[in-house]
């Protein structure tokens, strides 16, 4: 192809484009008439964004399954367990201990159980049944503030042994070490996400000290991170208490009570699952950011 600029004949360079695939990147080879070759990196095409119907379908099936289990539990399994096991225990606790003594015992249990690697869920249930959302929440949070501090200081005495123990599980250790990276806010955020995620609560109490995390972001992040678990435990305790009251004297729950309790249970489980998945995703993103900075 030629054109004239008014004086001389000019030949336009002949361009030959060849698409090449190298790994995950696309290059375009441009060859001119004088055999000069240049490779140009093509920008990646942005993927199409659409609705993930498969994911929503799975979530819908999961919600239906959870609702079915909740209804079955409330109608048949729950009343049987309440009458045979839970109601007698609750009656004994209420008759034996005054509110002040019971609060002191619950506080002591939530202070000592994390250090002894004993789950504190039963104590939180009783706190929810006995003191409700307000005082129950404050009681649990106060107990946990000490219960999560004691393992931190005990673990500092065995810092080297804990690091050797973590070296046996490098994948888990890489997640835990996120708590000790970066500035104060980064450590606080990582601790919050680790507390919300399904990472073993008791193990992190002792292993966190091996990451080099400071105590202040550790304890504040831990207190914020356990808030969802506290509310779920209090709700569970109050739900158990309401079911126990309804089943005493061989009474049965009304249809409206079953519906309200089932909806509340499903919403509680759904919110818990959502928060847990969000925490796992955020932890993965935080870990990727750390790996990118180290390269």
C-alpha positions in Angstrom: 0.0 0.0 0.0 1.4 3.4 -1.0 0.5 7.0 -0.7 1.9 10.3 -1.8 2.9 13.2 0.3 3.1 15.5 -2.7 6.8 14.9 -3.4 7.9 11.3 -3.0 6.3 8.0 -2.9 6.1 6.6 0.6 5.7 3.0 1.4 3.7 2.3 4.5 5.4 -0.3 6.8 3.8 -3.7 6.5 2.8 -5.0 10.0 2.3 -8.6 10.6 0.6 -9.5 14.0 1.0 -12.9 15.5 -0.7 -13.8 18.8 1.5 -15.8 21.1 0.6 -17.5 24.4 3.3 -17.6 27.0 2.1 -19.0 30.3 -0.6 -16.8 31.7 0.3 -13.8 29.5 -0.5 -13.0 25.9 2.1 -11.3 23.6 1.7 -9.7 20.2 4.7 -9.9 17.8 4.9 -6.9 15.5 7.2 -7.2 12.4 7.9 -4.3 10.2 9.2 -4.2 6.6 12.8 -3.8 7.8 12.6 -7.0 9.8 12.4 -5.2 13.2 10.6 -7.3 15.7 8.9 -6.0 18.8 6.8 -7.9 21.4 4.0 -6.1 23.1 2.3 -7.4 26.2 -1.4 -7.4 25.8 -3.4 -6.3 28.8 -5.5 -9.2 30.2 -9.1 -9.2 29.4 -11.3 -8.6 32.5 -13.5 -11.6 33.2 -17.2 -11.2 32.9 -19.0 -10.6 36.1 -22.3 -12.3 36.6 -24.5 -13.9 39.2 -23.2 -17.2 40.5 -26.4 -19.1 40.4 -24.7 -22.3 41.5 -23.5 -20.7 44.7 -26.9 -19.3 45.5 -28.5 -22.6 44.8 -26.2 -24.3 47.2 -26.8 -21.7 49.9 -30.5 -22.1 49.4 -30.3 -25.9 49.9 -28.1 -25.3 53.0 -30.7 -22.9 54.4 -33.5 -25.4 53.8 -31.5 -28.2 55.4 -30.7 -26.0 58.5 -34.4 -25.0 58.8 -35.5 -28.6 58.6 -33.1 -29.7 61.2 -34.1 -26.8 63.4 -37.8 -27.7 63.2 -37.2 -31.4 63.9 -35.0 -30.5 66.8 -37.6 -28.1 68.3 -40.5 -30.4 67.9 -39.1 -33.8 68.8 -35.5 -33.9 70.0 -35.4 -30.7 72.0 -38.3 -31.4 74.4 -37.0 -34.9 75.1 -33.5 -33.6 76.0 -34.9 -30.7 78.0 -37.1 -32.9 80.2 -34.5 -35.6 80.8 -31.3 -33.7 81.1 -31.3 -29.9 80.8 -34.3 -28.9 83.0 -33.1 -30.9 86.0 -29.7 -29.4 85.8 -31.0 -25.8 85.5 -33.4 -26.4 88.4 -30.6 -27.6 90.6 -28.3 -24.6 89.6 -31.1 -22.1 90.4 -32.0 -23.7 93.7 -28.4 -24.2 94.9 -26.7 -20.8 94.1 -27.8 -17.3 94.6 -27.3 -14.9 91.6 -24.2 -13.4 93.2 -22.6 -16.7 93.9 -23.6 -18.0 90.4 -22.1 -14.9 88.8 -18.8 -15.4 90.7 -18.7 -19.1 89.7 -19.3 -18.3 86.0 -16.7 -15.6 86.1 -14.2 -17.9 87.7 -14.9 -20.7 85.1 -14.5 -18.4 82.1 -11.3 -17.1 83.6 -9.7 -20.5 84.3 -11.2 -22.8 81.6 -9.3 -21.2 78.6 -6.0 -21.8 80.5 -7.0 -25.4 81.2 -8.0 -26.0 77.6 -11.6 -26.6 78.7 -14.5 -25.2 76.5 -16.4 -22.3 78.1 -19.6 -22.8 76.1 -21.6 -24.3 79.0 -20.7 -21.4 81.2 -21.8 -18.9 78.5 -25.1 -20.7 78.1 -25.8 -20.5 81.8 -24.8 -16.9 81.9 -27.3 -16.2 79.1 -30.0 -18.1 80.8 -29.4 -16.5 84.2 -28.5 -12.9 83.3 -29.7 -12.3 79.8 -28.0 -10.3 77.0 -26.9 -7.2 79.1 -25.4 -8.5 82.3 -24.6 -11.9 80.7 -22.6 -10.2 78.0 -20.6 -8.1 80.4 -20.0 -11.1 82.7 -18.7 -13.2 79.8 -16.5 -10.4 78.3 -15.0 -9.7 81.7 -14.2 -13.3 82.3 -12.7 -13.8 78.9 -10.5 -10.7 79.2 -8.6 -12.5 82.0 -9.1 -16.0 80.6 -7.4 -15.0 77.3 -4.6 -13.0 79.1 -3.4 -15.8 81.3 -2.4 -18.2 78.4 -0.7 -15.3 76.7 1.6 -14.7 79.6 2.1 -18.4 80.3 3.0 -19.0 76.7 5.6 -16.3 76.9 7.5 -18.5 79.3 7.7 -21.3 76.7 8.2 -19.1 73.6 10.9 -21.3 72.0 9.0 -24.6 72.6 5.9 -23.1 71.1 7.8 -22.0 68.0 9.3 -25.5 67.6 5.8 -27.0 68.0 4.4 -24.7 65.3 7.2 -25.6 62.9 5.6 -29.1 62.6 2.5 -27.5 61.0 3.8 -24.8 58.6 0.5 -24.1 57.0 -1.3 -23.4 60.3 1.7 -21.5 61.6 1.7 -19.2 58.6 -1.8 -18.2 59.5 -1.1 -17.6 63.1 2.0 -15.5 62.3 -0.2 -13.0 60.6 -1.0 -11.7 64.1 2.5 -10.6 64.6 3.1 -8.8 61.3 2.9 -5.1 60.6 1.9 -2.2 62.8 -0.6 -2.0 65.8 -3.7 -1.9 63.6 -2.5 -4.8 61.4 -2.0 -7.0 64.4 -5.4 -6.0 65.9 -7.1 -6.8 62.6 -5.4 -10.1 62.2 -6.3 -11.2 65.8 -10.0 -10.2 65.2 -10.1 -12.3 62.1 -8.4 -15.3 63.7 -10.8 -15.2 66.6 -13.8 -15.1 64.3 -12.5 -17.7 62.0 -12.8 -21.4 62.8 -9.2 -21.6 64.0 -9.1 -23.4 67.3 -9.8 -20.9 70.1 -7.7 -22.6 72.8 -4.7 -23.2 70.6 -4.5 -19.6 69.6 -4.5 -18.5 73.2 -1.1 -20.1 73.7 0.4 -20.0 70.2 -0.2 -16.3 69.6 2.7 -15.3 71.8 5.1 -17.1 69.4 4.1 -14.7 66.6 5.5 -11.6 68.4 2.1 -9.9 68.6 1.9 -7.2 71.3 -0.4 -7.7 74.3 -2.5 -4.6 73.6 -3.6 -5.5 70.1 -3.9 -9.1 71.1 -6.3 -8.6 74.0 -8.4 -5.9 72.2 -8.6 -7.9 69.0 -9.5 -11.0 71.0 -12.3 -9.2 72.8 -13.8 -7.8 69.6 -13.4 -11.2 67.9 -15.3 -13.2 70.5 -18.3 -10.9 70.4 -20.2 -12.9 67.8 -19.6 -16.1 69.7 -20.8 -14.6 72.9 -24.1 -13.4 71.4 -24.7 -16.8 69.8 -24.1 -18.5 73.1 -26.3 -16.1 75.0 -29.1 -16.6 72.4 -28.7 -20.4 72.6 -29.0 -20.2 76.4 -32.1 -18.0 76.3 -33.6 -20.3 73.7 -33.0 -23.3 75.8 -34.5 -21.6 78.8 -37.7 -20.6 76.9 -38.0 -24.2 75.6 -37.5 -25.5 79.1 -40.3 -23.3 80.4 -42.6 -24.3 77.6 -42.0 -28.1 78.2 -42.5 -28.1 81.9 -45.8 -29.7 82.9 -45.9 -31.6 79.6 -46.9 -28.5 77.7 -46.1 -28.1 74.0 -44.9 -25.2 72.0 -47.5 -23.3 70.0 -47.1 -23.0 66.2 -46.1 -19.3 66.5 -43.4 -20.2 69.1 -42.0 -22.9 66.9 -41.9 -20.6 63.9 -40.3 -17.7 65.8 -37.7 -19.9 67.4 -36.9 -21.7 64.1 -36.5 -18.4 62.3 -34.3 -17.1 65.0 -32.2 -20.2 65.1 -31.7 -20.2 61.3 -30.8 -16.5 61.2 -28.3 -17.0 64.0 -26.6 -19.9 62.2 -26.7 -18.0 58.9 -25.1 -14.9 60.3 -22.5 -17.1 62.1 -21.6 -18.9 58.9 -21.4 -15.6 56.9 -19.1 -14.0 59.5 -16.9 -17.1 59.6 -16.6 -17.3 55.8 -15.9 -13.6 55.6 -13.2 -14.0 58.2 -11.6 -16.9 56.4 -11.6 -14.9 53.1 -10.1 -11.8 54.8 -7.4 -13.9 56.4 -6.6 -15.4 53.0 -6.4 -12.0 51.5 -4.2 -10.7 54.3 -1.9 -13.7 53.9 -1.6 -13.0 50.1 -0.7 -9.4 50.8 2.0 -10.4 53.2 3.4 -12.9 50.7 3.4 -10.2 48.0 5.3 -7.8 50.2 8.0 -10.4 51.0 8.7 -11.1 47.3 
